[in-house]
Amino acid sequence: MLELPTLDLLQVVQEALEHQLSLDHLARETLGVRGKSGDGLQALDWYRRGQWRKLERYCLEAQPRHVGLRRPQSEPAGAPR
């Protein structure tokens, strides 16, 4: 299987700052993205308890957000995102 090079921006930022921070914090401070209302385990608990509004809000927040980034011109149009 062909392996493509990757770049972990969180790792790059952490190395530059010489301390760890969460991806949520980085996204909030650099992109203005609001943090999620819970985590996957909490979502399961909301499902079991029938707390549908909380679960719906969490699921909608978990969807990828368009933050104004565009696909580089060198990538083919059908390339996965």
C-alpha positions in Angstrom: 0.0 0.0 0.0 1.3 3.5 -0.9 1.9 5.7 2.1 1.7 9.4 1.6 3.6 11.9 3.7 1.6 13.5 6.4 1.9 16.7 8.5 0.6 16.8 12.0 0.1 20.5 12.6 -0.8 20.0 16.3 2.6 18.3 16.7 4.4 21.1 14.9 2.7 23.8 17.1 3.4 21.8 20.3 7.1 21.5 19.4 7.3 25.2 18.6 5.7 26.2 21.8 7.5 23.5 23.8 4.4 22.4 25.6 1.2 20.4 24.8 -2.2 21.8 24.1 -5.4 20.3 22.9 -6.6 20.3 19.3 -9.8 21.9 20.6 -7.8 24.8 22.1 -5.7 25.3 18.9 -8.8 25.3 16.7 -10.6 27.8 19.0 -7.7 30.2 19.2 -6.6 30.1 15.6 -9.8 29.5 13.6 -12.4 30.7 16.1 -14.1 27.3 16.1 -16.2 26.8 19.2 -15.5 23.7 21.3 -17.6 20.6 21.2 -20.4 20.1 23.8 -19.2 16.6 24.8 -17.3 13.5 23.7 -18.1 10.2 22.2 -18.7 8.4 25.5 -20.9 11.2 26.7 -22.9 10.9 23.4 -23.5 7.2 24.2 -24.8 8.1 27.6 -27.2 10.8 26.2 -28.5 8.1 23.7 -29.1 5.6 26.5 -30.9 8.3 28.6 -32.9 9.5 25.7 -31.5 13.0 25.9 -32.0 13.7 22.2 -31.5 17.4 22.1 -28.0 17.1 23.7 -27.2 14.2 21.3 -28.4 16.2 18.3 -26.3 19.2 19.3 -23.2 17.1 19.8 -23.7 15.3 16.4 -24.2 18.5 14.6 -21.0 20.0 16.2 -19.0 16.9 15.2 -19.7 17.5 11.5 -16.7 18.9 9.6 -16.8 22.6 9.3 -15.8 24.6 6.3 -13.2 27.1 7.6 -12.3 28.8 4.3 -9.6 26.3 3.4 -9.4 25.3 -0.3 -8.0 22.2 -1.9 -4.6 22.8 -3.5 -4.7 23.2 -7.3 -2.3 20.3 -7.7 -4.8 17.7 -6.3 -7.2 16.0 -8.8 -10.8 17.0 -8.6 -11.9 13.6 -7.5 -9.3 13.2 -4.7 -10.8 12.3 -1.3 -11.1 15.1 1.2 
